[in-house]
Amino acid sequence: MTTSTLAVKPAVAESFARAPVIGVVRTASREEAAATARSFLGAGLELVEITFTVPGAPELVKELRAERGETGPPWIGMGTVTTAARARRALDAGAEFVVTPNVSRPVAELVREAGVFLLLGALTPTEIADAHEAGADLVKVFPLPPVGGPAYLAVVRGPLGDVPMLAAGGFGVEEIPAYREAGAIGFGIGAPLVGASPEETRLRIRRALELARSAASPPEGRG
């Protein structure tokens, strides 16, 4: 673990506390993904996730980090990190946080060993507890809308209120308060942040951050 890595993890946690919206870039086109990522990075988001479903995703992360400069914020992470092999590729690309849709202990072990901020995806109470036990800094409850959205999250948080949770799975900007009320402290949003123009994208992101910022602060990152 390098000194720079040690410094980045708490800085990512600080950014999450300050601006708890992760802009998710998930497109079938690398060109579209690059354009979306750059618009997110330029519009006030401090955390932008490039998913492995984007063609050439690790190379795009390297490119975006080189354009940004040595350090953030903003921070650039990788998502859909479903396997240990993907985790290695994400870390080699310089991902500054790692997001999964599933609970994978091999992924968790690699990412925690590297000292990188980790969000593990989970849905059921058993999965959420397992993700927390595996060392996730934040548990991404996914996909929420198909199983009841905020109502489901509120019920799950009854016995699991000590687990910091991010809401994800496809909901709009104006739904953030309902998920916040249900107990989410962070929000993963993709396409609903993208406007028809750069100015509209900026306005959507500004609105999302405004609605999200009254959420409680997440942990500083597990050791």
SERO-4910 file (N, C-alpha, C, O; in steps of 0.05 Angstrom, whole numbers):
BEGIN
 pado doro    nc1    nc2    nc3   cac1   cac2   cac3    cc1    cc2    cc3    oc1    oc2    oc3
  Met    A     17    -24      0      0      0      0     18     25      0     35     28     17
  Thr    A     13     43    -18     30     66    -20     20     89     -3     -3     88      6
  Thr    A     37    108      2     29    131     18      6    146      4    -13    155     18
  Ser    A      7    148    -22    -15    162    -37    -41    147    -34    -62    160    -31
  Thr    A    -40    120    -34    -65    105    -30    -76    109     -2   -100    112      1
  Leu    A    -58    109     18    -67    114     45    -81    141     47   -100    144     62
  Ala    A    -71    161     33    -83    188     34   -109    189     19   -127    205     26
  Val    A   -112    174     -3   -136    176    -20   -160    165     -6   -182    177     -9
  Lys    A   -158    143      8   -182    130     19   -198    149     38   -222    152     34
  Pro    A   -185    162     57   -200    181     74   -210    205     58   -231    217     65
  Ala    A   -195    213     38   -204    236     21   -229    229      6   -247    245      2
  Val    A   -231    204     -4   -255    195    -18   -279    195      2   -301    204     -5
  Ala    A   -274    186     26   -295    186     47   -304    214     53   -328    219     56
  Glu    A   -285    233     54   -292    261     58   -309    272     36   -329    287     40
  Ser    A   -302    265     11   -317    274    -12   -345    263    -11   -365    276    -17
  Phe    A   -348    237     -3   -374    225     -1   -391    239     20   -415    244     15
  Ala    A   -379    246     42   -394    261     63   -403    288     53   -425    297     60
  Arg    A   -387    301     37   -392    328     27   -412    328      3   -428    346      1
  Ala    A   -410    308    -14   -425    307    -38   -433    278    -44   -422    265    -61
  Pro    A   -454    268    -29   -460    239    -29   -476    229    -53   -495    213    -49
  Val    A   -468    237    -76   -480    226   -101   -457    215   -118   -438    229   -124
  Ile    A   -459    189   -125   -440    177   -144   -453    178   -172   -474    167   -176
  Gly    A   -439    191   -190   -448    192   -218   -440    167   -232   -416    162   -236
  Val    A   -459    150   -240   -453    124   -252   -453    126   -283   -473    134   -295
  Val    A   -431    119   -295   -428    119   -324   -430     91   -334   -412     75   -330
  Arg    A   -453     85   -347   -457     58   -357   -469     60   -385   -494     64   -388
  Thr    A   -453     59   -406   -462     61   -433   -449     39   -450   -429     27   -443
  Ala    A   -462     34   -473   -451     14   -491   -429     25   -509   -415     10   -524
  Ser    A   -426     51   -509   -406     65   -526   -385     78   -509   -391     93   -490
  Arg    A   -360     73   -516   -338     86   -501   -339    116   -505   -334    131   -486
  Glu    A   -345    125   -529   -345    154   -535   -367    167   -518   -362    189   -506
  Glu    A   -390    155   -516   -412    166   -500   -404    166   -470   -410    185   -456
  Ala    A   -391    144   -462   -383    142   -434   -363    164   -427   -365    177   -406
  Ala    A   -344    169   -445   -324    189   -440   -337    217   -438   -330    233   -421
  Ala    A   -356    222   -456   -369    248   -456   -386    252   -431   -386    273   -418
  Thr    A   -400    231   -423   -416    232   -398   -398    236   -374   -404    252   -357
  Ala    A   -376    221   -372   -358    223   -350   -347    251   -347   -346    263   -326
  Arg    A   -339    263   -370   -327    289   -369   -348    310   -361   -342    329   -347
  Ser    A   -373    306   -370   -394    325   -362   -399    323   -332   -404    343   -319
  Phe    A   -399    298   -321   -403    295   -292   -380    307   -277   -384    321   -257
  Leu    A   -355    302   -286   -332    313   -272   -331    344   -272   -321    356   -253
  Gly    A   -342    355   -293   -342    384   -296   -365    398   -283   -367    423   -283
  Ala    A   -384    383   -273   -409    395   -263   -413    393   -233   -435    399   -223
  Gly    A   -392    386   -219   -394    387   -190   -394    360   -175   -393    360   -150
  Leu    A   -396    338   -189   -395    312   -175   -366    307   -166   -347    312   -180
  Glu    A   -364    297   -142   -337    290   -132   -331    261   -135   -308    253   -130
  Leu    A   -351    245   -143   -346    216   -146   -360    207   -172   -384    209   -175
  Val    A   -344    196   -190   -354    187   -216   -345    158   -220   -321    152   -218
  Glu    A   -364    141   -225   -360    112   -228   -362    104   -257   -382    108   -270
  Ile    A   -340     92   -268   -341     80   -294   -345     50   -291   -328     37   -279
  Thr    A   -366     39   -303   -372     11   -299   -357     -6   -320   -350      4   -341
  Phe    A   -353    -31   -313   -340    -49   -331   -357    -56   -355   -347    -69   -374
  Thr    A   -382    -48   -356   -398    -52   -380   -390    -32   -402   -398    -36   -425
  Val    A   -375    -12   -396   -365      7   -416   -342     -6   -431   -323    -15   -418
  Pro    A   -342     -6   -457   -319    -18   -472   -293     -3   -464   -292     22   -465
  Gly    A   -272    -18   -458   -247     -6   -451   -248     11   -426   -234     31   -423
  Ala    A   -264      2   -406   -268     18   -382   -242     24   -367   -238     47   -359
  Pro    A   -224      5   -362   -199     11   -348   -182     32   -362   -171     50   -349
  Glu    A   -181     31   -388   -165     51   -403   -178     78   -401   -164     99   -400
  Leu    A   -205     79   -400   -219    105   -397   -213    117   -370   -209    141   -367
  Val    A   -212    100   -349   -205    110   -322   -177    122   -322   -173    144   -311
  Lys    A   -158    109   -335   -131    120   -336   -131    147   -350   -117    165   -342
  Glu    A   -146    148   -372   -147    173   -388   -159    196   -372   -148    218   -372
  Leu    A   -181    190   -358   -194    211   -342   -177    220   -319   -176    244   -312
  Arg    A   -163    201   -307   -145    209   -285   -122    226   -295   -114    245   -281
  Ala    A   -111    219   -318    -89    235   -329    -99    263   -336    -84    283   -331
  Glu    A   -123    266   -345   -134    293   -351   -139    309   -326   -134    333   -325
  Arg    A   -147    295   -305   -153    309   -280   -127    319   -266   -127    341   -255
  Gly    A   -107    303   -268    -82    310   -254    -77    291   -231    -91    271   -228
  Glu    A    -57    297   -215    -47    278   -195    -67    269   -175    -68    246   -167
  Thr    A    -84    287   -165   -102    280   -144   -129    294   -146   -131    315   -160
  Gly    A   -149    284   -133   -175    295   -132   -180    310   -107   -162    315    -91
  Pro    A   -205    319   -102   -228    311   -118   -229    327   -145   -217    348   -147
  Pro    A   -245    316   -164   -262    293   -163   -246    267   -163   -223    267   -171
  Trp    A   -259    245   -155   -247    219   -154   -260    201   -175   -284    204   -180
  Ile    A   -245    183   -187   -255    166   -208   -252    137   -199   -230    128   -194
  Gly    A   -275    124   -199   -275     96   -190   -285     77   -212   -292     86   -234
  Met    A   -286     52   -205   -296     32   -224   -319     16   -212   -318      9   -188
  Gly    A   -340     10   -228   -362     -6   -219   -366    -31   -235   -351    -37   -254
  Thr    A   -386    -47   -227   -391    -74   -238   -366    -91   -235   -358   -106   -253
  Val    A   -353    -88   -212   -328   -103   -206   -337   -130   -193   -337   -133   -169
  Thr    A   -346   -148   -210   -359   -173   -200   -340   -195   -192   -348   -214   -178
  Thr    A   -315   -194   -201   -296   -216   -197   -269   -205   -188   -263   -182   -190
  Ala    A   -253   -224   -177   -226   -217   -169   -210   -207   -193   -193   -189   -190
  Ala    A   -214   -219   -216   -199   -210   -240   -206   -181   -247   -188   -166   -253
  Arg    A   -231   -174   -245   -239   -146   -250   -228   -128   -229   -220   -105   -235
  Ala    A   -227   -137   -204   -216   -121   -183   -187   -114   -188   -178    -91   -184
  Arg    A   -172   -134   -197   -144   -129   -203   -141   -109   -226   -124    -91   -225
  Arg    A   -158   -112   -246   -157    -93   -269   -164    -65   -260   -152    -45   -268
  Ala    A   -184    -63   -242   -193    -37   -232   -170    -23   -216   -165      0   -220
  Leu    A   -158    -39   -199   -136    -28   -183   -112    -21   -200    -99      0   -195
  Asp    A   -106    -37   -220    -84    -31   -238    -89     -5   -254    -70      9   -261
  Ala    A   -115      0   -260   -122     24   -274   -121     49   -257   -123     71   -267
  Gly    A   -119     45   -231   -118     68   -213   -145     76   -202   -148     99   -194
  Ala    A   -164     58   -202   -191     65   -191   -188     74   -162   -174     62   -146
  Glu    A   -201     96   -155   -198    108   -129   -220    100   -110   -220    106    -86
  Phe    A   -240     86   -121   -259     71   -105   -270     49   -122   -269     51   -147
  Val    A   -280     28   -110   -290      5   -125   -318     -2   -116   -325     -2    -92
  Val    A   -335     -8   -136   -363    -13   -131   -371    -40   -144   -363    -45   -166
  Thr    A   -385    -56   -129   -395    -82   -140   -426    -82   -139   -438    -67   -124
  Pro    A   -438    -99   -156   -467   -104   -153   -473   -127   -135   -497   -133   -130
  Asn    A   -452   -141   -126   -455   -166   -111   -436   -167    -88   -418   -151    -85
  Val    A   -441   -187    -70   -423   -192    -48   -401   -211    -57   -408   -235    -63
  Ser    A   -377   -202    -59   -355   -220    -67   -332   -216    -48   -319   -195    -47
  Arg    A   -327   -237    -32   -306   -235    -12   -278   -234    -26   -260   -220    -16
  Pro    A   -273   -248    -48   -248   -244    -62   -243   -215    -71   -221   -205    -68
  Val    A   -264   -202    -81   -261   -174    -89   -256   -157    -64   -238   -140    -64
  Ala    A   -271   -162    -43   -267   -147    -18   -239   -149     -7   -227   -129      1
  Glu    A   -228   -173     -8   -201   -178      3   -180   -162    -13   -163   -150     -2
  Leu    A   -183   -163    -39   -163   -149    -57   -165   -119    -53   -145   -105    -50
  Val    A   -189   -109    -52   -193    -80    -51   -185    -69    -23   -172    -48    -21
  Arg    A   -192    -84     -2   -184    -75     24   -153    -77     28   -141    -60     41
  Glu    A   -141    -98     17   -112   -100     18    -98    -77      4    -77    -68     13
  Ala    A   -111    -67    -17    -99    -44    -32   -105    -18    -18    -94      3    -26
  Gly    A   -122    -18      2   -128      7     16   -146     25      1   -144     50      4
  Val    A   -164     14    -15   -182     31    -32   -211     30    -21   -219      9    -10
  Phe    A   -225     52    -23   -252     54    -12   -270     34    -27   -269     32    -52
  Leu    A   -286     19    -12   -301     -4    -23   -331     -2    -18   -340      2      5
  Leu    A   -347     -5    -40   -376     -7    -38   -384    -34    -49   -380    -39    -73
  Leu    A   -395    -51    -32   -405    -77    -41   -435    -76    -44   -449    -66    -28
  Gly    A   -444    -88    -66   -473    -89    -72   -486   -112    -58   -475   -134    -56
  Ala    A   -511   -107    -48   -526   -128    -34   -555   -120    -35   -562    -97    -39
  Leu    A   -573   -140    -30   -602   -134    -30   -616   -144     -6   -630   -130      8
  Thr    A   -613   -170      0   -627   -182     22   -613   -176     48   -590   -168     49
  Pro    A   -628   -179     71   -615   -174     97   -589   -191    101   -569   -181    111
  Thr    A   -590   -216     92   -567   -233     94   -543   -222     78   -521   -221     88
  Glu    A   -549   -214     53   -528   -203     36   -517   -177     48   -492   -172     47
  Ile    A   -534   -160     58   -525   -134     69   -507   -139     93   -486   -126     95
  Ala    A   -515   -157    111   -499   -163    134   -472   -175    125   -451   -169    137
  Asp    A   -473   -192    105   -448   -205     95   -430   -185     83   -405   -186     87
  Ala    A   -441   -166     67   -424   -145     55   -411   -128     77   -387   -121     74
  His    A   -425   -121     97   -414   -105    119   -392   -121    134   -371   -110    140
  Glu    A   -397   -147    139   -378   -163    152   -353   -167    135   -331   -170    145
  Ala    A   -356   -167    108   -334   -170     90   -316   -145     89   -294   -146     77
  Gly    A   -325   -124    101   -308   -100    103   -315    -77     85   -299    -59     80
  Ala    A   -340    -78     74   -348    -55     57   -349    -29     73   -359    -29     96
  Asp    A   -338     -8     62   -340     18     74   -369     28     72   -378     44     89
  Leu    A   -383     19     52   -410     27     47   -423      4     33   -411     -8     15
  Val    A   -448     -3     40   -463    -24     26   -482    -11      6   -499      5     14
  Lys    A   -479    -19    -19   -497     -9    -40   -521    -28    -42   -519    -50    -50
  Val    A   -544    -18    -33   -568    -35    -34   -580    -32    -62   -588    -11    -70
  Phe    A   -580    -55    -76   -585    -55   -105   -597    -82   -113   -589   -103   -104
  Pro    A   -617    -81   -131   -631    -58   -142   -656    -51   -126   -673    -69   -123
  Leu    A   -659    -28   -116   -681    -21    -98   -708    -17   -112   -728    -28   -102
  Pro    A   -710     -2   -134   -737      3   -145   -754    -22   -150   -778    -21   -144
  Pro    A   -743    -43   -161   -760    -66   -167   -771    -81   -143   -791    -95   -145
  Val    A   -759    -77   -119   -768    -92    -95   -783    -74    -75   -788    -83    -53
  Gly    A   -789    -50    -83   -805    -33    -65   -792     -6    -59   -804     10    -45
  Gly    A   -768     -1    -69   -756     25    -66   -752     34    -37   -742     18    -21
  Pro    A   -759     58    -30   -755     68     -3   -769     52     18   -758     48     40
  Ala    A   -792     41     12   -807     25     32   -791      0     39   -789     -7     63
  Tyr    A   -778    -13     19   -762    -36     25   -737    -29     41   -731    -42     61
  Leu    A   -724     -7     34   -700      2     48   -707      8     77   -692      0     95
  Ala    A   -729     21     82   -737     28    109   -741      3    126   -733      2    150
  Val    A   -753    -18    115   -758    -43    130   -731    -56    136   -727    -66    158
  Val    A   -714    -58    116   -688    -71    119   -671    -57    140   -657    -70    155
  Arg    A   -673    -31    141   -657    -16    160   -667    -19    189   -653    -11    208
  Gly    A   -691    -30    192   -700    -35    220   -680    -51    236   -671    -41    257
  Pro    A   -672    -75    227   -652    -90    242   -624    -84    234   -605    -93    248
  Leu    A   -619    -69    212   -592    -65    202   -585    -35    201   -570    -27    184
  Gly    A   -596    -20    220   -591      9    220   -563     17    225   -556     41    220
  Asp    A   -546     -1    235   -518      6    240   -501      3    215   -477      9    215
  Val    A   -513     -7    193   -497    -11    168   -501     14    150   -524     19    143
  Pro    A   -480     28    143   -483     51    125   -491     41     97   -477     24     85
  Met    A   -512     53     85   -522     43     60   -525     65     39   -533     88     45
  Leu    A   -519     57     14   -523     74     -9   -546     62    -25   -547     38    -30
  Ala    A   -564     79    -34   -587     70    -50   -580     71    -80   -567     90    -89
  Ala    A   -587     49    -94   -580     48   -123   -600     29   -137   -615     15   -124
  Gly    A   -599     31   -163   -615     12   -179   -635     24   -198   -651     10   -210
  Gly    A   -633     51   -202   -650     63   -223   -673     80   -212   -696     71   -213
  Phe    A   -667    103   -201   -688    122   -192   -680    150   -200   -656    155   -205
  Gly    A   -699    168   -200   -694    195   -209   -684    214   -187   -685    207   -163
  Val    A   -675    237   -195   -664    257   -177   -685    264   -155   -678    267   -132
  Glu    A   -710    269   -163   -730    278   -144   -738    256   -124   -753    262   -106
  Glu    A   -729    232   -128   -735    210   -109   -714    208    -87   -717    193    -68
  Ile    A   -693    224    -89   -672    223    -69   -683    227    -41   -675    212    -23
  Pro    A   -700    247    -36   -710    252     -8   -724    227      4   -721    222     28
  Ala    A   -739    213    -12   -752    189     -2   -732    168      7   -736    155     28
  Tyr    A   -711    164     -9   -691    145     -1   -675    155     23   -666    139     40
  Arg    A   -670    181     24   -656    192     47   -673    188     72   -662    181     93
  Glu    A   -699    193     70   -717    189     93   -717    160    102   -720    154    126
  Ala    A   -713    142     83   -713    113     90   -687    104    103   -685     82    113
  Gly    A   -666    121    102   -641    115    115   -616    114     98   -595    109    108
  Ala    A   -619    119     72   -595    119     55   -578    144     61   -589    165     66
  Ile    A   -552    140     61   -534    163     65   -519    171     39   -503    189     39
  Gly    A   -525    156     18   -513    161     -8   -530    151    -30   -548    135    -25
  Phe    A   -525    160    -55   -543    154    -77   -526    150   -102   -510    167   -110
  Gly    A   -531    127   -116   -518    122   -141   -537    127   -164   -558    113   -166
  Ile    A   -531    146   -181   -549    154   -202   -534    157   -228   -511    168   -228
  Gly    A   -546    148   -250   -533    151   -276   -548    168   -295   -545    192   -295
  Ala    A   -563    155   -313   -577    170   -335   -594    193   -326   -595    213   -340
  Pro    A   -608    192   -303   -624    215   -295   -608    241   -290   -620    263   -289
  Leu    A   -582    239   -288   -566    263   -285   -559    276   -311   -549    299   -312
  Val    A   -563    261   -333   -554    271   -359   -576    287   -372   -598    277   -377
  Gly    A   -570    313   -378   -590    330   -391   -585    332   -421   -566    321   -431
  Ala    A   -602    347   -434   -600    350   -463   -577    369   -471   -569    370   -494
  Ser    A   -567    384   -451   -545    402   -456   -527    402   -431   -535    393   -410
  Pro    A   -502    412   -434   -484    413   -411   -496    429   -388   -493    422   -365
  Glu    A   -511    450   -394   -523    467   -374   -544    451   -359   -547    453   -334
  Glu    A   -560    436   -373   -581    420   -360   -569    399   -343   -580    393   -321
  Thr    A   -547    387   -352   -534    367   -335   -524    380   -309   -527    368   -288
  Arg    A   -512    403   -312   -503    418   -288   -526    423   -268   -523    420   -244
  Leu    A   -549    431   -279   -572    437   -262   -582    412   -248   -590    413   -225
  Arg    A   -582    390   -263   -592    365   -251   -573    355   -229   -582    346   -208
  Ile    A   -547    358   -234   -528    350   -213   -529    368   -189   -528    359   -166
  Arg    A   -532    394   -194   -535    413   -172   -560    406   -155   -558    406   -130
  Arg    A   -582    399   -168   -606    392   -154   -602    366   -138   -611    364   -115
  Ala    A   -589    346   -150   -584    321   -137   -567    325   -112   -573    313    -91
  Leu    A   -547    341   -114   -529    346    -91   -544    361    -69   -540    356    -45
  Glu    A   -561    380    -77   -576    395    -58   -595    377    -42   -597    379    -17
  Leu    A   -608    358    -56   -626    339    -42   -611    319    -25   -621    310     -5
  Ala    A   -587    312    -34   -572    290    -20   -556    300      4   -551    284     22
  Arg    A   -549    325      5   -530    334     25   -541    335     54   -525    338     72
  Ser    A   -567    332     57   -577    332     85   -576    304     97   -584    299    119
  Ala    A   -566    285     80   -563    257     91   -540    257    111   -523    274    112
  Ala    A   -541    237    129   -521    234    149   -494    227    136   -493    217    114
  Ser    A   -472    234    150   -445    229    139   -439    199    141   -446    186    161
  Pro    A   -425    188    121   -417    160    121   -392    156    139   -380    176    148
  Pro    A   -384    132    143   -360    126    158   -335    137    144   -336    142    120
  Glu    A   -314    140    158   -289    150    146   -275    129    129   -254    135    117
  Gly    A   -285    105    129   -271     84    114   -259     64    134   -245     72    153
  Arg    A   -264     39    130   -255     19    148   -225     13    144   -215     15    121
  Gly    A   -212      6    164   -184      1    162   -178    -27    151   -154    -34    148
***
